[in-house]
Amino acid sequence: MPPITTVSPNKLPILAAKSIALNNGPLTGVAGNNGTKHPGIHIGGISGVTTRTATLQSRVLRVAGMSEAKTTQHQRDRLVQRLMTFCRATRTTVNLNSAIMFVESTPTKARSKLHYLSALLSRLQPRPLLDRYRAGLRRIAASEPLEQATPATPQEISNAIRRLPLREGLALYIGWRTASRMDEVEALCGEIVCQTHPTIILYWGASTKTSQVNPFQQQFYVEIPPRATSDRENKYPQLQQALARLGPHETLVQKQGLILTALKQVNPALSQHSIKRGAVLQLTRRAAEKRFDATLIPLVAKHQDAVTKLPSSTIRYMGAPILVAQLLRTRDATAWL
């Protein structure tokens, strides 16, 4: 347990005003180039001495101060004031012990006392500046407009496939059918292919951005059947043949960069992430039409926060990627891409 923080009651209003929490080093007066004083912070043992550094430190403090909602700050500061009053009345020093006694003195239920204790601890044992700065950035980021890649449409994917050599066209086709990112499309090799007939089954294993730590997560198994609607490019039989001939470490894509070039030729606004965004949007439309269970979308998209149907520990014990992919029924979704 950290050492008990002791604060003189007459200094606590100042600490409360600053939320007592920018605690990665003492707040000091740092002289700028013009000789004026700026509030500075010792970060990593280095104190800023220039006007620019002081400005940056001030911005860091402002962001860190946004780590709590204004109502939360107000409620906690009021509680600190009550603690001060209690300490004056009992002639005790403001520290963790007096905070505990103050909380116990309140005529409230245990749930409220827990809330009070948590609030006071946030003031008497403040989080490091780095944590508060990160939390403040998260609050700011949550209110910023979300910028994402332009989603490719099914027609744009078809047009791009027609512009590509056979193998790159097949790679784009399977990338669309599996809602994959460009790097996943270009890295697809024979080692990932578990089955090519009667349906195609892939096990992405440790080849994706999110599968390095635990390759047995359910979202890395996918089954691709023939399309539920007419196949615009009629590529499925060709894809089956091409995947069946792939060597374990042979990639389907022979010339990297061609797929993105073809997408740009079709629509200059498309980017590397347009394949996945467009495929997820298409799946969303079909799920909204009750074509399949919407919980399959994050599975096909290989998202870590997908609804757990099969835990990774169970999948590891199964040791049968084809059966796992069939059990997850991702084919119900990929059939509509």
N, C-alpha and C positions, 0 to 999 in steps of 0.2 A: 504493500500500500504506500502511495506517495506520502511525503512528510506533510503534516498538517499545515495548512496555510493560515497564517495569522495576519489579520488586518486591523489596524486601528479604526475604531468606529468613525472618527472624524475624517478619515481618508476614503471611506467606502463610497460616498456619493460620487467622487471623482472616478473611482474604479467602475462603479455601476454605469456611469455615463459612457464610459469607453467599453462597456460590457465585460470588463476585466479579462478579455479573452484573446487579445492580440499578443500572445504570450510567447513568441519565439525569440524574445530578447527585449530589453527594456526600451520604452519609448524615451527618446533623448532629443535634445535640441541640437541639430546639426547645422553648422554654419554653411550658407551657400556662398557662391562667388561674390555676391554683392554685400556680404557681411551680415545678412539677415539670418534669423533663425528659422529653420524648417523642422517639422516633426520628422524624426528619422527612426529607423528600426535597425537594430543589429541583426542582419540576416546571415547566418553561417559565420558569425564572428567578424563580419566586415561592415563597417559603418559608412553609409553614403556621405559624400562630402560635396557633391556638385548639385546645382539647381535641378538638372535633369534627373539625377538619382532621387532627390527629395520629391520631385513630382511623381516619379514612378512609385515611390514608397507610399505617397499619399493616395495614389490610385489603388494600390494593393490594399491599404486600410479600408478604403471605401467599399471595395468588392467584398472584403472579408466581413465588413459590417452588414452585408446583405445576406449573410448565411442564415439568419433567422428572420422570420416574418416580423413586421413591425408590431403586430399585436402580441407576438411571443416576447419580443424585447420589452414591450411595455409591461406585460404581466410579470416578467421576471424581475424587472427593475423595481416594480412596486413591492414584490416579495422581499427584495433586498432591503428596501426602506423599512419594512416591517421587522426584518431581522435586526437592523440597526436600532430601532426603537426598543426591541426586546433586550439587546445587549446593554443599552444605556440604563434601562430599568433594573437589570440584574447585575450591573457593574461587571460585565464580562467582556472579554475580547472577542472580536468577530473571527471565528475560525470554524473548523468542521465540528468540533465538539459543541460549541454554542449553537451552530445551525441545527444539530440533531436535537438539542434540548428545546430550541424554538419550535421545531416541527412537532415534537411531542406535546408541546404546550397548546397547540391549536386544537380547538374543539371540533375536529373533523374526523371523517372516517379514514380507514387505512388507505383506501385508494387515493384520496386527496393528499394524504401525508406523503405517499410515494411520489405524487406529482410535485409537491413542494420540494421534497428532497432532491429530486432530479433537477429541478430548476435552480436551486441554490448551488448544487454541485457544478452546474454549468458556469456559475460565476466564481466560485471559490477554487475550483479546479479546472480552469479554462483549457479548451482544446488548443493545440499548437496553431500558429498562424497559417501554416501550410494547409491544415485540415479546413480551417474556416475560409481560407481563400478558395479552396477547391469547391466547398459547399456554396459559396457565393457565386462562383462561375456557373455551377449547375443551375442555380435559380435564374441567373441571367439567360443562360442558354435555353432554358425551358420556355422563355417568352419570345425568343427570336424566331423569325419565319424559318420554316424548314426548307432547305434547298436540296433537291434530289435530282438524279439524272432523269432526262426525258425518257418516258417508257416507250419502247418499241412496240409497234402494232403487229398483229399477225401478218398483215399484207407487206409491211416493211421487211419483216424477217424473210418472207417468201421471195421478195424482190432481191434481197441481199444474197440469198442462197443461189439464185440463178446467176449471179455475177461471179460466183466463186468456183475454183476448181473443185473436183468431186470430193476429195477428202476434207477440205476446209468447209465446203457446203454441208457435208454430213456432220461435221463438228458443230457448226452453228445450229443445225437442226436438233441435235441431241442436247445442245446447250439450252435451247428454247424449251424442249420437252421436259427438261429437268430443272428449269428455273435457276440456271447456274451463272456464276460470274465469268468474265472473260478469262481470267487466269485459270479457273477450273476447266473451262472448255479446252484451252490450249495445253493443259497438263494431262488430259484424259489419255490413258494408255491401257494396254491389254491387261495389266495387273488389276485394274479396277473392274473389269468386266467379269461377272460371275456366270452369266447365262446369256445366250443370244437367241435361243429358240425354246418354246414357242413365243415367249416374250423376252425382252431385254431386261436384265437385272444388273444393277451396278452397286458396288460397295465402295464408297469413296475412301474408306479407311482413313489414313493419316495424311491424305493429299489436299485437304481443304484448310482454309485459314483457321477454322475453329476446332479442328479435329485432332490437333497435335497432342493435347493433354489426355483426352479420352476418346480413342477412335471407335469405341463400341456404343456410342450414342445412337439412338434410333433414327435420327435424321440423316444418317449417312448411308442408309439402305433405301434404294428406290427401284421400283419396277415400272417399265415403260411398255405398255401394250400398243397395238395399232390404234390409231385415232378412232374416237367414237364417231366423229364426223368424217367426211371425205378428206383424204390426205392431199393437200394442195400440191405438194411437191412430189408425192409418191416416192418418198425417200426411205420409208421404213424397211422394205426388203433389202435395199442397197446398204443401209446401215447395219442390218443384221450380218450381212456377208462381210462387210469391212471390219466389224468388230471381231468376228470369228477368226479373221486372218491376222489380227494384230498380235505382235510379240509382246511378252510381259512388260517390257520397258519401251516399247515402240509407241509413240504418240500418234493419234489420229491426224493431228495438225502437222503438216510438213513445213509450212512457211508461216511463222508467226507474224502478226500485223496485218495479214490479208483480210481477216474477218472485220476488224475495225475499219479498215479502208472501205470495204464494201458497204458497211453500215453508213459511213459518212457520205458515200456516193448516193445512197438512197435518201438520207436525211442528214444534213450537216449537224443538226442538233443532237444526234445520237452519240452516245459515249460508251465506254466499256461496261458501265453498269446498266445500260438500257435494256439488255437482254433479260436480265433477272427482273428488273422493275416491270417491264412489259408482261413477262410471263406471270408474275405474281398478280398483276392487275387483271389479266385474263382469267386466272384461277378464281379471283375474287368475284368476277362477274358470274362465272359458272356456278360457284357455290351459292351466290345470291339467288340463282335460278333453281336451287335445290337439286343440282345435279349430283352433288356429293357432300360429305360432311366437311364443313369449313375447317375443322381441326387438322385436316390433312395438308392445308396450305403451308403452315410453318414446317411441316415435315419435308415436303417437297423442296421448299426454299432453304432447307438445311439451317434453320434457326435454332439456337440453343434453348430458347424459352418455349419450345413446342410443348403441347400437352403430352405428358408422359403416358404412353401406351405400353411400352416395354422398357423397364429400367436397364441401364447399361450393364449392371451386374448379371442380370438374367440373360441378356444377349450374349455376354461373354461366356456364360455356361452353355448356352445353346450351341455355339460354334457352328452355326449353319446359316450363312448369310442369305442364301436363296430362300430358305423357309422364313427367315426373319422379314425379308422384303415382302414376301407374300402375305405374311400375317398382318403387316402394317397396312396393307391394302392401298398403298400409294398409287397403284394403277387406276383406282377410281378417279383420282384427280388428274394424273398425267395423261389419261386418255382424252382429256379436253384441251390439251395444248397442241 
